[in-house]
Amino acid sequence: MGKKRVIAETGAGQHGVATATVCALLGLECIVYMGTEDVRRQSPNVARMKMLGAEVRGVEAGSRTLKDAMNEAIATGSPTSAPPTTASAAPRGRIRIR
């Protein structure tokens, strides 16, 4: 498809970890939206996503949970939205699966 980045949303973090893993394997940029309340509660999964090279963007709107993270991810991924202003500083390496 020629896309270079994947935008995802997550609440508990499992979807974000899975998406970050696939992006790391394929060398794609990964941006995961997560409500700041969920970021606080699910810090181990946030750490895993970051270790895999994903950029985790906390969402402060509304209840700061999955519902608001979904809205933010959809707004960012729409063709009419502006391109992101920040990029992940994490290195993009290949992961080998044996």
GICOR-V844828 format. One record per residue. N is the residue number from 1. PSI is psi in whole degrees, 0 to 359 (NA if undefined). D_CENTER is the distance of its C-alpha to the mean C-alpha in Angstrom with 1 decimal. Layout:
n=N psi=PSI d_center=D_CENTER
n=N psi=PSI d_center=D_CENTER
//
This chain:
n=1 psi=344 d_center=19.6
n=2 psi=9 d_center=19.1
n=3 psi=148 d_center=15.5
n=4 psi=354 d_center=13.8
n=5 psi=154 d_center=10.1
n=6 psi=132 d_center=7.8
n=7 psi=130 d_center=6.0
n=8 psi=166 d_center=5.2
n=9 psi=154 d_center=6.3
n=10 psi=156 d_center=7.8
n=11 psi=293 d_center=10.9
n=12 psi=342 d_center=12.3
n=13 psi=344 d_center=9.4
n=14 psi=318 d_center=11.0
n=15 psi=321 d_center=9.1
n=16 psi=318 d_center=5.8
n=17 psi=316 d_center=8.4
n=18 psi=316 d_center=10.1
n=19 psi=317 d_center=7.6
n=20 psi=323 d_center=7.0
n=21 psi=313 d_center=10.7
n=22 psi=318 d_center=11.7
n=23 psi=320 d_center=10.0
n=24 psi=319 d_center=11.9
n=25 psi=325 d_center=14.9
n=26 psi=359 d_center=15.0
n=27 psi=33 d_center=14.3
n=28 psi=152 d_center=11.6
n=29 psi=140 d_center=9.1
n=30 psi=125 d_center=5.4
n=31 psi=123 d_center=3.3
n=32 psi=125 d_center=1.3
n=33 psi=135 d_center=5.1
n=34 psi=133 d_center=7.5
n=35 psi=144 d_center=11.2
n=36 psi=332 d_center=12.9
n=37 psi=319 d_center=15.3
n=38 psi=324 d_center=13.0
n=39 psi=317 d_center=11.5
n=40 psi=314 d_center=15.2
n=41 psi=330 d_center=16.2
n=42 psi=41 d_center=13.6
n=43 psi=327 d_center=13.6
n=44 psi=320 d_center=14.3
n=45 psi=326 d_center=11.2
n=46 psi=317 d_center=9.2
n=47 psi=319 d_center=11.6
n=48 psi=315 d_center=11.1
n=49 psi=316 d_center=7.5
n=50 psi=321 d_center=8.8
n=51 psi=330 d_center=11.9
n=52 psi=359 d_center=10.5
n=53 psi=5 d_center=9.4
n=54 psi=150 d_center=5.6
n=55 psi=120 d_center=5.5
n=56 psi=119 d_center=4.8
n=57 psi=115 d_center=6.8
n=58 psi=139 d_center=9.5
n=59 psi=122 d_center=11.4
n=60 psi=350 d_center=15.2
n=61 psi=152 d_center=16.7
n=62 psi=230 d_center=18.9
n=63 psi=0 d_center=18.7
n=64 psi=39 d_center=15.3
n=65 psi=196 d_center=14.1
n=66 psi=316 d_center=12.4
n=67 psi=315 d_center=14.8
n=68 psi=327 d_center=13.9
n=69 psi=321 d_center=10.1
n=70 psi=314 d_center=11.2
n=71 psi=317 d_center=13.6
n=72 psi=317 d_center=11.4
n=73 psi=318 d_center=9.0
n=74 psi=317 d_center=12.4
n=75 psi=321 d_center=14.0
n=76 psi=323 d_center=11.7
n=77 psi=351 d_center=12.0
n=78 psi=148 d_center=15.7
n=79 psi=338 d_center=18.2
n=80 psi=353 d_center=19.9
n=81 psi=156 d_center=17.1
n=82 psi=152 d_center=17.3
n=83 psi=153 d_center=15.2
n=84 psi=148 d_center=12.6
n=85 psi=347 d_center=14.8
n=86 psi=154 d_center=12.8
n=87 psi=152 d_center=11.6
n=88 psi=136 d_center=10.2
n=89 psi=356 d_center=13.4
n=90 psi=143 d_center=12.6
n=91 psi=150 d_center=14.9
n=92 psi=101 d_center=14.2
n=93 psi=171 d_center=16.7
n=94 psi=142 d_center=18.0
n=95 psi=131 d_center=18.0
n=96 psi=133 d_center=21.3
n=97 psi=127 d_center=21.9
n=98 psi=NA d_center=25.6
//
